[in-house]
Amino acid sequence: MNKNNIIPVFVPHMGCPHDCIFCNQRKITNFQDVLNEKEIFDNIDKYLLYFKNKNIPVEIAFYGGSFTGLDEELMIKYLNIAKYYINLGKVSSIRLSTRPDYINKHILDILKIYNVKTIELGVQSLNDNVLRLNERGHGASCVYEASNLIKSYNITLGLQMMVGLYGDNFESCILTAYKIASLKPDFVRIYPTLTIKDTKLEQLFYSNKYIPMNMEDTVELCKYIYIIFDYYKIPIIRLGLQSSDNISENGDIIAGAYHPAFRELVESRIYREIFKYYINKFNIKENFNVTCANSEVSKVIGNKKENVVYLYRQHNLSLSTNIHFDDANILYLNGNRIDRYDFIDYYFAKKILRRINET
């Protein structure tokens, strides 16, 4: 979705009045100190030299804490640094991440002056009880108000959600995704909850008050959530935390569904659902051939060939693949042309919407 070159500027924990129970921004971003002005300039200059294709727009992104919760003078100082490069013609726009309760008309008036084009809100959940248990400091109504206000300023809106939070479950996560889709964001990010060192969630985990969702259940849940956003044509620009020195299997993760290729696990699971549906619909009894775009082959086969194993064990079918060069959403199952969105429409109506209505 994002075709800009991104220059990240991390402001970990700045602007946040407290820690949510799952949060340790210094661990997640791998930044321990806030960059001073010279370091920010040096960092931006370094990235500008690195970008080879000068035809791709460049965007400065303030990531980490809650940017609009900064002291207003400091926030404007950072915005002026970005505006310096916009005035030079080297940067086209600014994006930032913040909390829903740090958005109002006064702040948005400032951001529009400085050419802020994209705002990402950390929503995490739209269940008031889950928000309270995780000490978010605001309710679901705040998310609706902030999202609608941002859209009224014609600023691109991104919403981030988490699955497997303390007090969360399958149904509340699916309902949060459905409600987020109703807000019509321009894109979303989905993060499985990880128990990180030096957080309150770690204490709850070790006292057996918080039981993390395992990998199988997290993949299964994210399958539903992925299909919800796919159905509403809302791009998922990230699914799973990005790996870093700290966020890795041997880093600061205590527990949780972490995998460096988590998105592919979920997309592979969706392919499995597609196969199950069309095997029955076409009454496929012989070997199972899938012709797909090259980008989809690894997802069709699955991590550690899990879809190959599943088809053989459950349907006595041997999976083989061929490559075509069409749209990645088109595949052929034993010669039958399949539009993936036909399946998405079916699955949403028959499996997900019914589940939501029963919640």
WODAPE-V496175 format. One record per helix or strand of 3 or more residues. SS is the DSSP state (H for helix, E for strand). FROM is the first residue (numbers start at 1). TO is the last residue. If there is no record, write none. Layout:
{{SS;FROM;TO} {SS;FROM;TO}}
//
This chain:
{{E;5;11} {H;25;29} {H;37;50} {E;58;64} {H;67;69} {H;72;87} {E;93;98} {H;100;102} {H;105;113} {E;116;124} {H;128;133} {H;140;152} {E;156;163} {H;170;182} {E;187;192} {E;194;196} {H;200;206} {H;215;231} {E;235;239} {E;253;256} {H;262;281} {E;288;293} {H;294;301} {H;303;315} {E;319;324} {E;330;333} {E;336;339} {H;340;358}}
//
